[in-house]
Amino acid sequence: MQPVQLSLMPDLDPAPPTDLLGSLPSNDASEAITTLAGMIARAAKPLIAEAGDE
């Protein structure tokens, strides 16, 4: 077995975020954004209803 050095310090130079939307064709990107917006709206709907009860 090889010894391993563990560190709790975060990486000082994290990897840059990947450009997912740039890699999709424009139609697929639009569909992905629309789907994500719908999912967020459905998830927030109960929270909005609860806020109206106050």
Summary of the structure (lengths in Angstrom):
residues: 54
radius of gyration: 20.5
end to end distance: 59.8
largest distance: 59.8
contacts: 66
relative contact order: 0.07
helix: 57%
strand: 0%
